[in-house]
Amino acid sequence: MTAAAFNPLARAKTGKAKRVLPGFGLTLGYTLFYLCVIVLIPLSTLVFNTLHLNWDQFISAVTGPRVMASYRLTFGASLFAALVNLVFGLLVAWVLVRYNFPGKKIVDALVDLPFALPTAVAGISLTALLAGNGWVGQYLEPLGIKLAFTPAGIVVALIFIGLPFVVRTVQPVLEDAEKELEEAATSLGATRLQIFTRVILPHIAPALLTGFAMAFARAIGEYGSVIFIAGNMPMVSEITPLIIVGKLEQYDYAGATAVALVMLVISFVLLLLINALQAWQRRNAGAPA
């Protein structure tokens, strides 16, 4: 056995260093096979089932009055919930990074609760809390504020499930931020608002936008936590995933897959946007994209 076999530098120079995983061809082949079996083949059934419809039937299925109303509610509520999480998720991340207080680890763990909690449990809990006879709803409804079984309740549920995406995306970026820049700006006479808008915000903006996009995409596809609190009234509080389930129950498989295909395309575009934002974040951080 040669000396190069025991010398890592020698193996690196000869280009024959052993890798932990098998070669590129084998790992790439397994990756493509796994993605096809788990992701592409199941999703391709949406396209094949939709092909049973002609163009007019497809347009009629995806643009009916109830379907259009569900689009407006789903995307409108998801956008509003993501905007709320954009603000308050940044606030929660800021508190967790910049301050020490009793019970901080407990608060930090509670942020991840929507990740671990089954969505149906979240929906039942929110409904019991915000209904007219609930702990909170019984005080709100006399004031004319009704949350359960209304579009407002949907927004509350989407805020609940989307908050961790913003917090966990922004938190590590805030932890890595250089406080010396803030101290330098303070010594030069900058106000707190100027420090935030000109020093901190440009640094965390890519992560903040990524968290917003992820929360928005997650809210669009949410079902379990929404159906209990929405009321599911046609043209009022009926979300698009419920439209799909309703068509399946009526054995309208082609119509269900047509609506699902529209949601798939929109979700895929959002994922491309998220990947672009993440690449932007890496470039700003100085890492290779």
Secondary structure, 3 states (H helix, E strand, C coil): CCHHHCCHHHHHHHCCCCCCCCCHHHHHHHHHHHHHHHHHHHHHHHHHHHCCCCHHHHHHHHCCHHHHHHHHHHHHHHHHHHHHHHHHHHHHHHHHHHCCCCCHHHHHHHHCHHHHCCHHHHHHHHHHHHCCCCCCHHHHHHHCCCCCCCHHHHHHHHHHHHHHHHHHHHHHHHHHCCHHHHHHHHHCCCCHHHHHHHHHHHHHHHHHHHHHHHHHHHHHCCCHHHHHHHCCCCCCCCCHHHHHHHHHHCCCHHHHHHHHHHHHHHHHHHHHHHHHHHHHHHHHHCCCC
